Amino acid sequence: MKPVFLIGYMGCGKTTLGEVLARQMGVPFIDLDEYIEHQQGMTIVEIFASDGEARFRELETAALRDVAAAGGAIVACGGGTPCHGDNMALMNQTGITVWLTTSPERITARLLLPEQKVKRPKFANLPDEDFLPLVKRELEARTPHYSKAQIQFDSTDIETGPATERTARRLATILHSQQETENDRTGT
């Protein structure tokens, strides 16, 4: 199986849905940011602070190449991963890309949860009323990159465990169909 790259803005459900999807499909789950942190022995925030964004993006692309070469996993990418360098082309060439979509309002509601705010430095000190305008601006800027995904999938309904299970099953069905189409096309 090719790797499946879940892309989209932070808070769209890449990790929440990805973990359940990987379990249902019987494949490993990889959070790209956690993979980088493990490799570097530093958090993403620490990498940004000590080495800057340009260095982080180099590490991100190298990590993306590693997981793409390994294949057979569900990969939750960082929100900015598809927007830098040739990352989107690499993901489309080596795997299946899925853009998880939901409304800016739903993303904002998720990001406003206290446990989410502390994990996201960009939002940690931002007044709550500034979240939605920032999400809308950044989502608009990133949409041209995200829209290059092979599949667009609505990830709105992942607010409870049972809903996430149902949503993951729907996505797994689409991915199996995509794989069968690919197999038919290549004769494998």
MARGU-201697 format. One record per residue (C-alpha): residue number from 0; x, y, z. Coordinates in steps of 0.02 Angstrom, whole numbers, plus 50000, padded with zeros to 5 digits. Example, Ala and Ser with C-alpha at 12.3 -4.5 7.8 and 13.67 -1.06 7.14 Angstrom:
2
- n_x_y_z
- 0_50615_49775_50390;
- 1_50684_49947_50357;
end
This chain:
188
- n_x_y_z
- 0_50000_50000_50000;
- 1_50058_50175_49960;
- 2_50069_50299_50103;
- 3_49915_50405_50132;
- 4_49957_50587_50169;
- 5_49824_50682_50267;
- 6_49841_50868_50236;
- 7_49744_51021_50289;
- 8_49743_51165_50410;
- 9_49780_51135_50594;
- 10_49627_51077_50686;
- 11_49549_50991_50534;
- 12_49573_50820_50614;
- 13_49730_50748_50534;
- 14_49789_50664_50694;
- 15_49619_50624_50769;
- 16_49553_50544_50610;
- 17_49722_50477_50555;
- 18_49748_50372_50711;
- 19_49576_50290_50695;
- 20_49596_50267_50507;
- 21_49766_50183_50529;
- 22_49696_50064_50660;
- 23_49547_50021_50550;
- 24_49658_49990_50399;
- 25_49790_49894_50498;
- 26_49935_50007_50451;
- 27_50053_50117_50553;
- 28_50009_50297_50595;
- 29_50143_50431_50581;
- 30_50124_50610_50641;
- 31_50256_50701_50538;
- 32_50289_50832_50672;
- 33_50314_50697_50805;
- 34_50429_50603_50685;
- 35_50536_50760_50665;
- 36_50538_50791_50852;
- 37_50595_50613_50885;
- 38_50732_50626_50753;
- 39_50795_50794_50816;
- 40_50770_50769_51003;
- 41_50683_50939_51008;
- 42_50505_51001_50997;
- 43_50446_51093_50841;
- 44_50438_51252_50945;
- 45_50619_51227_50999;
- 46_50675_51195_50820;
- 47_50590_51355_50761;
- 48_50667_51453_50906;
- 49_50845_51387_50888;
- 50_50861_51356_50701;
- 51_50721_51455_50619;
- 52_50581_51409_50500;
- 53_50694_51380_50349;
- 54_50790_51243_50442;
- 55_50627_51167_50505;
- 56_50561_51159_50326;
- 57_50721_51068_50271;
- 58_50698_50941_50411;
- 59_50515_50924_50366;
- 60_50552_50886_50183;
- 61_50685_50758_50233;
- 62_50563_50675_50353;
- 63_50428_50675_50219;
- 64_50547_50586_50099;
- 65_50587_50456_50234;
- 66_50405_50414_50270;
- 67_50360_50416_50085;
- 68_50498_50289_50049;
- 69_50440_50178_50192;
- 70_50263_50170_50120;
- 71_50111_50086_50193;
- 72_50063_50211_50329;
- 73_49938_50347_50367;
- 74_50038_50508_50383;
- 75_49970_50664_50468;
- 76_50066_50809_50393;
- 77_50090_50979_50472;
- 78_49971_51112_50411;
- 79_50109_51199_50314;
- 80_50192_51043_50242;
- 81_50106_51050_50071;
- 82_50145_51236_50054;
- 83_50334_51224_50049;
- 84_50456_51170_49915;
- 85_50403_51021_49812;
- 86_50319_50932_49958;
- 87_50148_50921_49876;
- 88_50221_50850_49715;
- 89_50321_50722_49817;
- 90_50165_50667_49911;
- 91_50061_50654_49752;
- 92_50197_50553_49664;
- 93_50229_50430_49805;
- 94_50062_50410_49890;
- 95_49881_50462_49903;
- 96_49846_50638_49964;
- 97_49688_50679_50060;
- 98_49640_50858_50100;
- 99_49535_50857_50258;
- 100_49412_51000_50253;
- 101_49296_51080_50378;
- 102_49234_51257_50405;
- 103_49345_51394_50476;
- 104_49218_51410_50617;
- 105_49235_51225_50664;
- 106_49426_51236_50654;
- 107_49422_51390_50766;
- 108_49310_51303_50894;
- 109_49433_51157_50901;
- 110_49584_51271_50916;
- 111_49502_51368_51058;
- 112_49498_51213_51167;
- 113_49625_51241_51308;
- 114_49719_51079_51272;
- 115_49739_51133_51090;
- 116_49790_51313_51124;
- 117_49940_51261_51229;
- 118_50005_51146_51091;
- 119_50002_51282_50959;
- 120_50122_51426_50989;
- 121_50042_51534_50854;
- 122_49879_51533_50952;
- 123_49940_51522_51133;
- 124_49942_51710_51164;
- 125_49817_51764_51031;
- 126_49654_51840_51095;
- 127_49509_51722_51060;
- 128_49421_51848_50948;
- 129_49572_51850_50832;
- 130_49570_51662_50798;
- 131_49435_51656_50663;
- 132_49506_51799_50557;
- 133_49680_51719_50564;
- 134_49612_51547_50519;
- 135_49515_51619_50372;
- 136_49667_51715_50305;
- 137_49787_51569_50320;
- 138_49662_51444_50250;
- 139_49634_51555_50099;
- 140_49822_51571_50071;
- 141_49849_51383_50086;
- 142_49700_51325_49982;
- 143_49795_51330_49816;
- 144_49919_51204_49889;
- 145_49789_51096_49977;
- 146_49680_51090_49821;
- 147_49815_50989_49731;
- 148_49766_50838_49838;
- 149_49697_50687_49748;
- 150_49550_50673_49868;
- 151_49453_50807_49961;
- 152_49364_50739_50116;
- 153_49249_50824_50241;
- 154_49317_50796_50417;
- 155_49185_50896_50509;
- 156_49104_50748_50599;
- 157_49243_50691_50715;
- 158_49185_50770_50878;
- 159_49148_50604_50966;
- 160_49229_50432_50963;
- 161_49084_50348_50870;
- 162_49076_50490_50744;
- 163_49263_50478_50713;
- 164_49248_50289_50688;
- 165_49109_50315_50558;
- 166_49205_50453_50470;
- 167_49362_50346_50464;
- 168_49263_50201_50389;
- 169_49197_50316_50252;
- 170_49373_50375_50212;
- 171_49442_50197_50216;
- 172_49310_50146_50086;
- 173_49365_50290_49973;
- 174_49548_50244_49995;
- 175_49516_50060_49955;
- 176_49423_50113_49798;
- 177_49566_50230_49750;
- 178_49691_50087_49774;
- 179_49585_49968_49668;
- 180_49575_50099_49530;
- 181_49764_50120_49538;
- 182_49789_49932_49531;
- 183_49673_49918_49380;
- 184_49765_50060_49293;
- 185_49937_49984_49323;
- 186_49884_49803_49300;
- 187_49941_49748_49473;
end
